[in-house]
Amino acid sequence: MDSVLVDTNIVLDLLANRIEFVVEAQELFTLSDKNEIKLFVSSLTFANTYYILSQKMKLNDARKILRKFKVLVEVLPMDNKIIDLSLESDFNDFEDAIQYYTAIENKISIIITRNLKDFKTSRIPVLTAKNYIETRK
């Protein structure tokens, strides 16, 4: 079973129903719901997602959505080592560095994001949700 770290943009595609990308996100999370893959998110993703959703809806509604969402993923911690590695990395985007080192430190085999260009030097595969789904067919 694949262990997959899902970047914040994919989570928001699903939870904020981003029309252009929601279908691929739904397919990805359905694989988790069927126990075909194991999906992980960083604690930063969970916090950022709450913040963004709470800007568009009532706070209680954002929490309700995240409670339901949490059954599909495991939330990984952020610690000193991940922050240190991210600060010392060549990543231009600090948030992407945190995502990457969260995956590396937790032995995750794949990262799913729409932001492929920021993960050019990744030592593990980085795919879009669409690309990942296509590889499973």
C-alpha positions as CSV (number, residue, x, y, z in Angstrom):
1,M,0.0,0.0,0.0
2,D,1.3,3.4,-1.0
3,S,2.0,5.9,1.8
4,V,1.3,9.4,0.3
5,L,1.8,12.9,1.7
6,V,-0.9,15.2,0.4
7,D,0.1,18.9,0.0
8,T,-2.2,21.7,1.2
9,N,-3.3,22.7,-2.2
10,I,-4.8,19.2,-2.9
11,V,-6.6,19.2,0.5
12,L,-8.1,22.6,-0.4
13,D,-9.1,21.4,-3.8
14,L,-11.3,18.9,-2.1
15,L,-12.6,20.8,0.9
16,A,-13.1,24.2,-0.8
17,N,-14.5,22.4,-3.8
18,R,-12.2,24.1,-6.3
19,I,-14.0,23.3,-9.5
20,E,-11.0,22.9,-11.7
21,F,-9.3,20.3,-9.5
22,V,-12.0,18.8,-7.2
23,V,-12.6,15.6,-9.3
24,E,-9.0,14.4,-9.1
25,A,-8.9,15.3,-5.4
26,Q,-12.1,13.3,-4.8
27,E,-10.6,10.3,-6.6
28,L,-7.5,10.4,-4.5
29,F,-9.3,10.6,-1.2
30,T,-11.7,7.9,-2.3
31,L,-8.7,5.6,-2.6
32,S,-8.0,6.3,1.0
33,D,-11.6,5.8,2.0
34,K,-11.5,2.4,0.3
35,N,-8.2,1.6,2.2
36,E,-6.3,1.3,-1.0
37,I,-3.7,3.9,0.0
38,K,-2.6,5.6,3.2
39,L,-2.9,9.3,3.1
40,F,-0.9,11.6,5.4
41,V,-0.9,15.4,5.8
42,S,1.5,17.5,7.8
43,S,0.2,19.3,10.9
44,L,1.0,22.5,9.0
45,T,-1.5,21.5,6.3
46,F,-4.2,20.9,8.8
47,A,-3.6,24.4,10.4
48,N,-3.4,26.2,7.1
49,T,-6.5,24.5,5.7
50,Y,-8.5,25.5,8.8
51,Y,-7.3,29.0,8.5
52,I,-8.2,29.3,4.8
53,L,-11.6,27.6,5.2
54,S,-12.4,29.8,8.2
55,Q,-11.9,32.9,6.0
56,K,-14.7,31.6,3.7
57,M,-17.2,30.1,6.2
58,K,-18.3,30.0,9.8
59,L,-15.6,28.7,12.2
60,N,-17.9,25.9,13.4
61,D,-18.5,24.8,9.7
62,A,-14.7,24.8,9.1
63,R,-14.2,22.6,12.1
64,K,-17.0,20.3,11.1
65,I,-15.5,19.8,7.7
66,L,-12.0,19.1,9.1
67,R,-13.4,16.6,11.6
68,K,-15.0,14.6,8.7
69,F,-11.8,15.0,6.6
70,K,-9.6,13.7,9.4
71,V,-10.9,10.1,9.1
72,L,-9.3,10.0,5.6
73,V,-5.8,11.0,6.7
74,E,-3.2,10.7,9.4
75,V,-1.8,14.0,10.6
76,L,2.0,14.0,11.0
77,P,3.8,16.1,13.5
78,M,6.2,18.9,12.8
79,D,9.3,18.9,15.0
80,N,12.6,20.7,15.5
81,K,14.4,18.4,13.0
82,I,11.8,19.1,10.2
83,I,12.1,22.9,10.9
84,D,15.9,22.8,10.9
85,L,16.0,20.8,7.7
86,S,13.5,23.2,6.1
87,L,15.4,26.3,7.2
88,E,18.7,24.9,5.8
89,S,17.2,23.6,2.5
90,D,17.4,25.0,-1.0
91,F,13.6,25.2,-1.2
92,N,12.4,28.7,-2.2
93,D,9.0,28.1,-0.5
94,F,9.4,27.3,3.2
95,E,6.0,25.7,3.4
96,D,7.0,23.3,0.6
97,A,10.2,22.5,2.5
98,I,8.2,21.6,5.6
99,Q,6.0,19.3,3.5
100,Y,9.0,17.6,1.9
101,Y,10.9,17.0,5.1
102,T,7.7,15.9,6.9
103,A,7.5,13.2,4.2
104,I,11.1,12.3,4.3
105,E,11.3,12.0,8.1
106,N,8.2,9.9,8.2
107,K,9.3,7.6,5.4
108,I,6.5,8.6,3.1
109,S,7.0,7.3,-0.4
110,I,5.2,9.9,-2.6
111,I,4.1,13.5,-2.4
112,I,0.9,14.7,-4.2
113,T,0.8,18.3,-5.1
114,R,-0.1,20.7,-7.9
115,N,3.0,22.6,-7.3
116,L,5.6,20.3,-8.9
117,K,8.1,23.0,-9.8
118,D,8.9,23.6,-6.2
119,F,9.9,20.0,-5.6
120,K,12.4,19.6,-8.4
121,T,15.2,18.3,-6.2
122,S,13.0,15.8,-4.4
123,R,14.5,12.3,-3.6
124,I,11.0,10.8,-3.7
125,P,8.4,10.9,-6.4
126,V,6.2,14.1,-6.6
127,L,3.1,13.8,-8.6
128,T,-0.2,15.6,-9.3
129,A,-3.3,13.9,-8.1
130,K,-4.2,13.2,-11.7
131,N,-0.8,11.7,-12.5
132,Y,-0.9,9.5,-9.4
133,I,-4.4,8.2,-10.2
134,E,-3.3,7.4,-13.8
135,T,-0.3,5.4,-12.6
136,R,-2.7,3.2,-10.6
137,K,-4.8,2.2,-13.6
